[in-house]
Amino acid sequence: MVPLRPSKAIVCRGLPSVKKPRIPPVDEKQVLSLLKEYDCPVPYHEVRTRFLGNIATPAITASPMHIVKGLWGGELPEFESLEAVNDLVGALINGLWNSLTRHQKRTEPFRLIRTPVEPTRAGLAAYILMRRQEIDGFVEGLFNGQDDIDLPEKTSASLDTIAQVRAILASSYALVTDETKLGMDAEIAKTLKSIQELAPIIEREINEIVLACTRARRQVARNSHFPGPPFH
């Protein structure tokens, strides 16, 4: 049978082209202001990675609101009005959470917070702590508060690398903050450079995990006809 070919004379008119809606960038100043206003014990850099980990997680019990409540230990802070509730939830979920869903594509990789670092003990310690908290936040969100979770096999090597990097950060933090260790000041700049070189490794492994989990979740959704979109 000869396949039918559409005539070049046939032109579809009157149908508007449809583009996928772009996810607006998050208003970081608003998020930071609200986290400070409600005394959030989790720093912003860790909030970002905790959200991203939960976006990627295959756990069917995951939900943005549960993660938001977890920032305050399981319950939202007290509000003066319903409008205040909507402002916070809107900034964190409609803003930050949704903006992070873009990183489920290889073309839009996730990046850690970049910040100037003073070449002092205090500056180095703060930087190391930030990177460690970013790792902890991602793992916390990925495991969705559980000790064990079924993850794609391709995430195993990345998780091992992240665990090794975290161990380096933990030992470096203990060393830098130990005032009994003399001679550390002369090594600050060298140590800082070494620690900063870990950031691309963390980013690479986080992105690999996010992509692997995204592919696996979409495959399950296709097979079960039960989509579980992380976009809210």
Buried (B, 14 or more C-beta within 10 A) or exposed (E): EEEEEEEEEEEEEEEEEEEEEEBEEBBBEBBBEBBEEBEBEBBBBBBBBBBBBBBBBBBEEBBBEEBBBBBBEEEBBEBEEEEBBEBBBEBBBBBBBBBBBBBBEEEEBBEBBEEEBEEBBEBBBBBBBBBBBBBBBBBBBBBBBEEEEEBBEBBEEBBEBBEEBBEBBBEBBEBBBEEEEEEBEEBBEEBBEEBBEBBEBBBBBBBBBBBBBBEBBBEBEEEEEEEEEBEE
